Amino acid sequence: MERLEKLPEKVDALAERVEVLSASVDARFEQVDHRLTQVERKLDVLSASVDARFAEVSEHFVEQRKYIEFAYEQLERRLDRVDQGFQQAIQQLRGDMRAQADVTTARFDRLERKLDRFIDAQLQFSQSQQEINLKVERRLRALERPRRRPS
């Protein structure tokens, strides 16, 4: 019986301990809750910062793409101008080559006419020379024939 008489005291002591433990657990939960709230705020700030950084990076990519497109347009325009310059140079060279070919052809024609005249002159000289040679040969034969003496 004594045990039964001490039972309410033990129950009261246990109740007090449970209340103390409950208060301690409540305080711990409040600390954990407070800490979780702080972590949640930090994560929100970090998330916002990361979102802002990604937005900046995206803006930089867009800006870089615009710059690259602009640079390619500029390069394409320059290449078009260079191509036009080459085309003009080629046309001019073709014209110059045609003109030079015409001049060269005219010079060869002139040279050919001169050679023709020279050859004709040589032929005439050769024919004249042959005629002279024939005459000389006839005279020499005539001189070589024995002369008949008049009797």
Residue frames as qw, qx, qy, qz and C-alpha x, y, z in Angstrom:
[[0.000, 0.883, 0.470, 0.000, 0.00, 0.00, 0.00],
 [0.335, -0.704, 0.100, 0.618, 2.67, 2.30, 0.56],
 [0.345, -0.010, 0.606, 0.717, 3.40, 2.02, -3.03],
 [0.090, 0.677, 0.651, 0.330, -0.08, 3.03, -3.86],
 [0.233, -0.884, -0.250, 0.320, 0.18, 6.02, -1.62],
 [0.337, -0.537, 0.339, 0.695, 3.33, 7.16, -3.37],
 [0.463, 0.377, 0.680, 0.426, 1.77, 6.61, -6.75],
 [0.171, 0.929, 0.325, 0.048, 0.13, 10.03, -6.98],
 [0.287, -0.839, 0.257, 0.384, 3.41, 11.70, -6.09],
 [0.513, -0.161, 0.669, 0.514, 5.18, 9.68, -8.71],
 [0.381, 0.642, 0.602, 0.283, 2.50, 10.50, -11.25],
 [0.017, -0.982, -0.109, 0.153, 2.77, 14.18, -10.36],
 [0.408, -0.630, 0.464, 0.470, 6.56, 13.99, -10.66],
 [0.493, 0.155, 0.717, 0.468, 6.23, 12.25, -13.99],
 [0.250, 0.845, 0.465, 0.088, 3.67, 14.81, -15.11],
 [0.162, -0.921, 0.137, 0.327, 6.06, 17.60, -14.16],
 [0.467, -0.353, 0.634, 0.505, 8.86, 15.89, -16.02],
 [0.442, 0.478, 0.681, 0.335, 6.61, 15.42, -19.04],
 [0.110, 0.961, 0.244, -0.076, 5.69, 19.10, -18.88],
 [0.301, -0.766, 0.375, 0.426, 9.35, 20.09, -18.61],
 [0.482, -0.055, 0.735, 0.473, 10.25, 17.74, -21.46],
 [0.355, 0.707, 0.591, 0.158, 7.28, 18.99, -23.46],
 [0.015, -0.970, -0.010, 0.244, 8.36, 22.58, -22.90],
 [0.390, -0.547, 0.569, 0.473, 11.91, 21.64, -23.86],
 [0.473, 0.256, 0.748, 0.388, 10.66, 19.84, -26.99],
 [0.238, 0.884, 0.402, -0.009, 8.43, 22.81, -27.82],
 [0.161, -0.880, 0.236, 0.380, 11.40, 25.14, -27.39],
 [0.451, -0.255, 0.707, 0.481, 13.50, 22.90, -29.64],
 [0.423, 0.544, 0.681, 0.248, 10.77, 22.79, -32.26],
 [0.095, 0.967, 0.158, -0.176, 10.52, 26.57, -32.14],
 [0.292, -0.687, 0.477, 0.463, 14.29, 26.81, -32.61],
 [0.457, 0.068, 0.781, 0.420, 14.16, 24.30, -35.49],
 [0.313, 0.779, 0.542, 0.046, 11.18, 26.16, -36.94],
 [0.050, -0.939, 0.089, 0.329, 13.04, 29.46, -36.61],
 [0.379, -0.455, 0.649, 0.478, 16.17, 27.91, -38.15],
 [0.458, 0.350, 0.759, 0.303, 14.13, 26.40, -41.00],
 [0.210, 0.919, 0.313, -0.116, 12.54, 29.79, -41.63],
 [0.177, -0.813, 0.358, 0.424, 16.01, 31.36, -41.81],
 [0.431, -0.143, 0.777, 0.436, 17.22, 28.64, -44.18],
 [0.403, 0.632, 0.653, 0.109, 14.10, 29.10, -46.27],
 [0.093, 0.956, 0.046, -0.273, 14.72, 32.86, -46.49],
 [0.283, -0.612, 0.580, 0.457, 18.36, 32.27, -47.46],
 [0.466, 0.165, 0.806, 0.325, 17.26, 29.78, -50.10],
 [0.322, 0.832, 0.448, -0.056, 14.72, 32.30, -51.42],
 [0.042, -0.902, 0.232, 0.361, 17.44, 34.98, -51.60],
 [0.388, -0.354, 0.746, 0.408, 19.85, 32.52, -53.21],
 [0.475, 0.445, 0.741, 0.166, 17.19, 31.37, -55.67],
 [0.236, 0.934, 0.206, -0.171, 16.39, 34.97, -56.58],
 [0.190, -0.763, 0.469, 0.403, 20.12, 35.66, -57.00],
 [0.455, -0.058, 0.813, 0.359, 20.54, 32.59, -59.24],
 [0.420, 0.696, 0.581, 0.035, 17.48, 33.60, -61.26],
 [0.086, 0.950, -0.062, -0.293, 18.93, 37.09, -61.67],
 [0.314, -0.537, 0.660, 0.421, 22.29, 35.65, -62.75],
 [0.483, 0.247, 0.796, 0.269, 20.61, 33.38, -65.28],
 [0.315, 0.874, 0.355, -0.108, 18.64, 36.33, -66.57],
 [0.082, -0.857, 0.341, 0.378, 21.90, 38.29, -66.93],
 [0.414, -0.240, 0.790, 0.383, 23.56, 35.36, -68.69],
 [0.466, 0.551, 0.683, 0.108, 20.56, 35.02, -70.99],
 [0.184, 0.950, 0.078, -0.241, 20.75, 38.75, -71.74],
 [0.230, -0.674, 0.568, 0.412, 24.46, 38.38, -72.50],
 [0.487, 0.093, 0.814, 0.303, 23.75, 35.48, -74.85],
 [0.385, 0.791, 0.475, -0.016, 21.09, 37.51, -76.63],
 [0.007, 0.935, -0.179, -0.305, 23.45, 40.49, -76.83],
 [0.386, -0.435, 0.711, 0.395, 26.32, 38.29, -78.03],
 [0.520, 0.377, 0.739, 0.203, 24.10, 36.72, -80.70],
 [0.285, 0.921, 0.234, -0.127, 23.03, 40.17, -81.92],
 [0.151, -0.816, 0.427, 0.359, 26.66, 41.24, -82.07],
 [0.480, -0.142, 0.794, 0.346, 27.65, 38.10, -83.97],
 [0.479, 0.636, 0.597, 0.098, 24.80, 38.58, -86.44],
 [0.123, 0.965, -0.026, -0.229, 25.86, 42.21, -86.89],
 [0.307, -0.621, 0.614, 0.378, 29.48, 41.16, -87.42],
 [0.535, 0.161, 0.780, 0.280, 28.45, 38.53, -89.97],
 [0.387, 0.841, 0.377, -0.038, 26.36, 41.11, -91.83],
 [0.038, -0.909, 0.292, 0.297, 29.34, 43.47, -91.89],
 [0.437, -0.348, 0.755, 0.342, 31.62, 40.67, -93.05],
 [0.546, 0.454, 0.688, 0.148, 29.15, 39.66, -95.73],
 [0.275, 0.942, 0.122, -0.151, 28.93, 43.25, -96.99],
 [0.185, -0.770, 0.516, 0.327, 32.72, 43.51, -97.10],
 [0.517, -0.069, 0.805, 0.283, 33.02, 40.20, -98.91],
 [0.499, 0.710, 0.497, 0.013, 30.41, 41.38, -101.41],
 [0.127, 0.952, -0.158, -0.228, 32.45, 44.53, -102.01],
 [0.350, -0.524, 0.710, 0.315, 35.63, 42.48, -102.41],
 [0.576, 0.273, 0.753, 0.164, 33.82, 40.15, -104.81],
 [0.397, 0.879, 0.250, -0.088, 32.58, 43.13, -106.82],
 [0.090, -0.853, 0.423, 0.292, 36.13, 44.48, -106.90],
 [0.478, -0.221, 0.799, 0.291, 37.42, 41.16, -108.16],
 [0.555, 0.564, 0.609, 0.064, 34.71, 41.01, -110.79],
 [0.243, 0.954, -0.017, -0.176, 35.59, 44.51, -111.97],
 [0.253, -0.681, 0.619, 0.299, 39.29, 43.64, -112.00],
 [0.573, 0.083, 0.788, 0.211, 38.58, 40.48, -113.98],
 [0.485, 0.778, 0.399, -0.017, 36.47, 42.42, -116.49],
 [0.062, 0.936, -0.261, -0.229, 39.17, 45.05, -116.81],
 [0.412, -0.445, 0.742, 0.286, 41.85, 42.38, -117.27],
 [0.607, 0.374, 0.688, 0.135, 39.74, 40.68, -119.92],
 [0.356, 0.918, 0.154, -0.088, 39.32, 43.99, -121.72],
 [0.141, -0.828, 0.482, 0.248, 43.03, 44.73, -121.41],
 [0.549, -0.172, 0.780, 0.246, 43.90, 41.25, -122.66],
 [0.584, 0.623, 0.515, 0.073, 41.57, 41.64, -125.64],
 [0.197, 0.966, -0.098, -0.132, 43.09, 45.01, -126.45],
 [0.315, -0.650, 0.649, 0.241, 46.60, 43.59, -126.08],
 [0.638, 0.144, 0.735, 0.177, 45.64, 40.61, -128.24],
 [0.491, 0.823, 0.284, -0.015, 44.32, 43.01, -130.89],
 [0.000, -0.912, 0.368, 0.179, 47.57, 45.00, -130.77],
 [0.490, -0.377, 0.757, 0.212, 49.63, 41.81, -130.94],
 [0.653, 0.433, 0.614, 0.098, 47.55, 40.53, -133.85],
 [0.358, 0.930, 0.037, -0.081, 48.00, 43.84, -135.69],
 [0.189, -0.781, 0.560, 0.200, 51.75, 43.69, -135.10],
 [0.594, -0.080, 0.777, 0.193, 51.95, 40.12, -136.38],
 [0.587, 0.695, 0.416, 0.011, 49.89, 41.12, -139.43],
 [0.152, 0.951, -0.229, -0.143, 52.33, 43.99, -140.06],
 [0.386, -0.547, 0.716, 0.197, 55.31, 41.68, -139.61],
 [0.674, 0.241, 0.691, 0.099, 53.73, 39.14, -141.96],
 [0.489, 0.855, 0.164, -0.051, 53.21, 41.82, -144.62],
 [0.049, -0.862, 0.477, 0.163, 56.86, 42.91, -144.26],
 [0.536, -0.267, 0.784, 0.164, 58.04, 39.32, -144.55],
 [0.667, 0.533, 0.521, 0.023, 55.84, 38.83, -147.61],
 [0.329, 0.934, -0.104, -0.091, 57.35, 41.92, -149.24],
 [0.267, -0.694, 0.651, 0.153, 60.86, 40.76, -148.31],
 [0.651, 0.028, 0.750, 0.116, 60.20, 37.29, -149.74],
 [0.593, 0.743, 0.311, -0.017, 58.73, 38.81, -152.92],
 [0.117, 0.925, -0.340, -0.127, 61.78, 41.05, -153.23],
 [0.443, -0.460, 0.755, 0.147, 64.06, 38.06, -152.71],
 [0.698, 0.337, 0.628, 0.063, 62.15, 36.10, -155.34],
 [0.458, 0.886, 0.061, -0.048, 62.38, 38.98, -157.78],
 [0.114, -0.814, 0.553, 0.134, 66.06, 39.34, -157.03],
 [0.606, -0.179, 0.768, 0.105, 66.51, 35.61, -157.44],
 [0.675, 0.583, 0.450, 0.040, 64.65, 35.67, -160.75],
 [0.262, 0.943, -0.195, -0.071, 66.70, 38.65, -161.89],
 [0.345, -0.632, 0.684, 0.115, 69.82, 36.85, -160.75],
 [0.715, 0.125, 0.682, 0.089, 68.77, 33.72, -162.63],
 [0.577, 0.793, 0.195, 0.004, 68.16, 35.77, -165.77],
 [0.028, 0.895, -0.438, -0.077, 71.56, 37.39, -165.37],
 [0.554, -0.370, 0.740, 0.090, 73.15, 33.98, -164.77],
 [0.744, 0.425, 0.513, 0.051, 71.49, 32.63, -167.93],
 [0.412, 0.909, -0.066, -0.009, 72.75, 35.55, -169.98],
 [0.203, -0.767, 0.605, 0.067, 76.26, 35.15, -168.55],
 [0.691, -0.100, 0.713, 0.064, 76.15, 31.45, -169.21],
 [0.696, 0.645, 0.312, 0.034, 75.04, 32.01, -172.84],
 [0.229, 0.929, -0.291, -0.018, 77.81, 34.49, -173.38],
 [0.414, -0.583, 0.697, 0.060, 80.37, 32.17, -171.86],
 [0.761, 0.187, 0.617, 0.071, 79.23, 29.32, -174.12],
 [0.564, 0.820, 0.095, 0.017, 79.28, 31.57, -177.03],
 [0.009, -0.872, 0.488, 0.027, 82.84, 32.52, -176.18],
 [0.581, -0.356, 0.731, 0.038, 83.81, 28.94, -175.67],
 [0.824, 0.455, 0.336, -0.025, 82.64, 27.77, -179.14],
 [0.543, -0.195, 0.414, 0.704, 85.42, 27.58, -181.53],
 [0.304, 0.742, 0.014, -0.597, 85.31, 30.41, -183.89],
 [0.773, 0.400, 0.405, 0.279, 85.33, 29.63, -187.49],
 [0.270, -0.512, 0.271, 0.769, 87.93, 31.42, -189.27],
 [0.591, 0.702, 0.084, -0.388, 86.95, 33.00, -192.37],
 [0.731, -0.029, 0.541, 0.415, 88.44, 31.26, -195.17]]
